[in-house]
Amino acid sequence: MGRMVRSLASAGHAPLLLIDKGDVPLKGILFSGAAMLAAVALGYILPSRIYIFLVSSGGFSLLFAYVVIMFTHYRFRKMNGCPPHGHCQLAGFPYTSWLAIVSLLIIVATMPLIPGQGSGLFAGLILVAFYSLTYLLFKILPQKLNPQNLAPTKPLFLENKSIKREDFRKTKMEFAEENSQEED
């Protein structure tokens, strides 16, 4: 878990303060350990509610992922069609895709009818809204305002440069600085 957190931070997908200079991902281990301790503490504080909440929020995440997969499958097949012989692997396309999407949405919509499941649904919807808004703010709006600022002027990895093991620990900023110094 610690190495995964460190690699996410190195790629710019997690806070940079989680990057370690040594071989042992100490900050990532401490961060994930603190998160686990917080979950255990919640289990002692709210023993009857936390289990239901974790199960229902995990269930929402799973259902939401399958809804996204089915929409993606439908869109892909609509744009590209079936394989050359005309036999889609999902029999009955597009009807079975829509049946699966509607069934999954019905399951999500009925989650609040089961005692304790509403909190997981609510938390999941808040997270979907938060991540959608974050994506909109950081990816879509900047491109519409000034798309030329997002185009890289120099590649981060040059083809003629040999990449060493130490280079994988560098951030994107360090690569950009190193490449600009080499060109000057």
C-alpha positions in Angstrom: 0.0 0.0 0.0 2.8 2.4 0.8 4.5 1.8 -2.5 1.3 2.4 -4.4 0.7 5.7 -2.5 4.3 6.8 -3.3 3.9 6.0 -7.0 0.7 7.9 -7.1 2.4 10.9 -5.5 5.3 10.6 -7.9 3.0 10.6 -10.9 1.2 13.7 -9.5 -2.0 11.9 -8.5 -1.5 12.3 -4.8 0.0 15.0 -2.6 3.7 15.5 -3.2 4.5 15.4 0.5 4.0 11.6 0.3 7.1 11.2 -1.8 10.1 9.7 0.0 13.7 10.0 -1.1 14.7 6.6 0.2 13.9 3.1 -1.0 11.3 2.5 1.8 8.0 4.3 1.2 7.8 5.4 4.9 5.4 8.3 4.3 3.0 6.1 2.3 3.1 3.4 4.9 2.4 5.9 7.7 -0.4 7.6 5.7 -2.2 4.3 4.9 -1.6 3.1 8.4 -3.2 6.2 9.8 -6.2 5.7 7.5 -6.6 2.1 8.7 -6.4 3.2 12.3 -9.1 5.9 11.7 -11.3 3.1 10.3 -10.7 0.9 13.3 -11.4 3.8 15.6 -14.7 4.5 13.8 -15.5 0.8 14.3 -15.2 1.2 18.0 -17.1 4.5 18.2 -20.0 3.4 15.9 -19.8 -0.4 15.9 -23.3 -1.1 14.6 -23.4 1.7 12.0 -19.9 1.6 10.5 -20.1 -1.9 9.1 -23.4 -1.2 7.3 -22.0 2.1 6.0 -18.8 0.5 4.7 -20.8 -2.3 3.0 -23.4 0.0 1.5 -20.8 2.5 0.3 -18.7 -0.3 -1.2 -21.8 -1.7 -2.8 -22.6 1.7 -4.4 -19.1 2.0 -5.7 -19.3 -1.5 -7.3 -22.7 -0.8 -8.9 -21.6 2.7 -10.1 -18.5 1.1 -11.7 -20.7 -1.4 -13.6 -23.1 1.3 -14.8 -20.1 3.2 -16.2 -18.7 0.0 -17.8 -22.1 -0.7 -19.4 -22.4 2.9 -20.7 -18.9 2.7 -22.0 -19.6 -0.7 -23.7 -22.8 0.7 -25.3 -21.0 3.8 -26.6 -18.0 1.8 -27.9 -20.3 -0.6 -29.8 -22.4 2.2 -31.1 -19.3 3.9 -32.5 -17.3 0.9 -33.7 -20.0 -1.8 -34.3 -19.5 -5.5 -33.6 -16.4 -7.5 -34.6 -16.0 -8.4 -38.3 -18.2 -11.5 -38.2 -21.1 -9.4 -36.7 -21.3 -11.4 -33.4 -21.1 -9.2 -30.4 -19.8 -10.9 -27.3 -22.7 -9.5 -25.3 -25.6 -11.3 -27.0 -28.7 -9.1 -27.7 -26.8 -5.8 -28.1 -28.0 -3.1 -27.6 -31.1 -4.4 -25.7 -29.1 -6.3 -23.1 -26.8 -3.3 -22.5 -29.8 -1.1 -21.7 -31.4 -3.9 -19.6 -28.3 -4.1 -17.5 -28.0 -0.3 -17.1 -31.7 0.0 -16.1 -31.4 -3.0 -13.7 -28.3 -1.5 -12.0 -29.9 1.9 -11.7 -33.0 0.3 -10.1 -30.8 -1.4 -7.6 -29.1 1.9 -6.8 -32.4 3.7 -6.5 -33.8 1.1 -4.1 -30.8 1.2 -1.8 -32.5 3.7 0.6 -35.3 1.2 1.1 -33.0 -1.1 2.9 -32.3 0.1 6.5 -28.8 1.5 6.7 -28.1 1.5 3.0 -29.2 5.2 2.5 -26.0 6.6 4.1 -23.8 4.7 1.7 -25.8 5.8 -1.3 -25.7 9.4 0.0 -21.9 9.3 0.6 -21.3 7.7 -2.8 -23.4 10.3 -4.6 -21.5 13.1 -2.8 -18.2 11.6 -3.9 -19.4 11.2 -7.5 -20.5 14.9 -7.5 -17.2 16.0 -5.9 -15.0 14.1 -8.4 -17.2 15.2 -11.3 -16.9 18.8 -10.2 -13.1 18.5 -9.7 -12.7 17.0 -13.1 -14.7 19.8 -14.6 -12.6 22.4 -12.9 -9.2 21.0 -13.5 -9.5 19.3 -16.9 -12.4 20.7 -19.0 -12.6 24.3 -18.1 -8.9 25.1 -18.5 -8.9 23.5 -22.0 -11.9 25.7 -23.0 -10.4 28.9 -21.6 -6.9 28.5 -23.2 -6.1 25.1 -24.8 -2.6 26.2 -25.9 -1.4 26.3 -22.3 -2.0 22.6 -21.9 0.0 21.5 -24.9 3.5 20.4 -23.8 6.2 22.3 -25.6 8.9 19.7 -24.8 8.5 16.0 -24.3 9.2 14.8 -20.7 11.2 11.8 -22.0 13.5 12.2 -24.8 14.0 9.2 -27.1 17.8 9.5 -27.2 18.1 9.8 -23.4 18.6 6.6 -21.5 16.4 6.4 -18.4 18.0 5.2 -15.2 16.3 3.6 -12.2 16.7 6.9 -10.3 14.7 8.8 -12.9 11.5 7.0 -11.9 11.7 8.7 -8.5 11.7 12.2 -10.1 8.6 14.3 -10.5 7.4 15.8 -13.7 8.8 19.2 -12.6 12.3 17.7 -12.1 12.2 16.1 -15.6 11.1 19.4 -17.2 13.8 21.4 -15.4 16.5 18.8 -16.3 15.4 18.8 -20.0 15.4 22.6 -20.2 18.9 22.7 -18.7 20.2 20.1 -21.3 18.8 22.1 -24.2 20.4 25.4 -23.0 
